[in-house]
Amino acid sequence: KMKLEGVLPNVYTYNSMINVYSNDGKVNKAFELFDEMRERGVACNVVTYNTLIGGLCREMRVLEAEKLVDWMKRTGLSPNLITYNTLINGFCNAGKLDQASSLFNQMKSNGLSPSLVTYNVLIAGVSRAGNLARISDLVLEMEERGIAPSKVTYTILIDAFVRSDDMEKAFKICSSMEKAGLVADVCTYGVLIRGWCNKGNMKEAAKLLQSMSEMHLEPNDVIYNTMIYGYCKEGNSYRALRLLRE
């Protein structure tokens, strides 16, 4: 409509539309607009590239996203913290931790200080790979930079120890979180409940579910499904059906 009325879209209009397509899983459509921008002589900015990089990463097209960062640099634009965080997250989700770590070091070399989000993303990726030693190094580096762990950080750390079947350490991290003045939320409880269910300790899992009720926290579908699966695994169909009816 704008074009028919003789009003040419500017960079902000294009960025808005590229964002819509990227978030809607239509990255190829977003790139058509990106090409149109350049054909019309509309200068792309960092937001344009970050949006496209985010769209590619969500589709696990991380190598294409990395190439786009290189192209961005060639046009004279410098990747910012959002660029790096998005790409590091993309590589972590794709299980490419070496590339994620390389980007992490690259951003520091380029004078960009990692944020809480950067550390959370990388710690989560390393956690999924089960590298507990690397997690400790990242947390230490984070604290040395004066960045306090958030509730998200603590939950990621708890998840790391749940994955390694160390519930004692997971609860120690939970206690540290509470001492830091942070209260466990639905996600935190969900991770701990999963840990007990995986170990077949439904008594402790049920205690945590009760604690959630006392704290007026509503369990989500994932928690209910985890509990139901745990009860089924131990052959307690009565409790499984009872939860299912709730």
C-alpha positions, 0 to 999 in steps of 0.5 A: 500500500505504501509503495502504491501511494508513492511512500517508500519504506525506510529502514525502520519499516523494513526492520519491522517487517523483517522482524515479523517474518523472522519471528514467524519462522519465515526467514526466507521471506525476511531475506527477500525484504533484505535484498529489496532494501539493498536494491532500493539503496536503503542502508541496513543497520545493526538491528536489520542484521541482528533480526536476520541472525536471530531468525536463522539461529531459531531455524538452526541455520547457524553457519548461515548466521555466522556468514551473515555476521561476516557480511555485516562486518564487510559493510562496515557495521560492527557486531554488538552484544546482541549479535554475539549473544544471539549467535552464541545461543544459536551455536549452543542450541545446535550443540556446537560448543567449540564455536560458541566458546570461540565467539565468546573469546572473540567478543572479549578480544573485540572489547565487548564485555559479556553480559549476564545473558551471555554467561547464562546462554553459555553456561546452559550450553555447557550444562547440556554437554555435561562439562561441570568443570567448564561451568565452574570456570564460567561462574568464577569468571562471571563473578570476577567481572562483578556480575551476580548470578540471577535466578536463571543462572542458579536454575541452569546450575541446578539443572546441570547437577540434576543432569549429572545425577547429583541431587545433593549438589543441586540442593546446595545450589538451591540453598545458595540461591536463597541465601542470595535473596532469590526465591525458587520459581516454577522452573526451579521446582520443575528441574528439582522434581525432574531430578527426583522423578528420574531417580525414582524418589517420588516421595521427595518429588511429592514433597516439592510439589507440596512446597509449591502449593504452600508458596502459591506456585502453580505447577505447569504441564511439564511438572504434572507430566513428569510426576505422572511419568514418575508414578507410572514408572514405579507402578503407582497408577492410583497416584498417576491417575489422581494427578491426571484428573487434577 
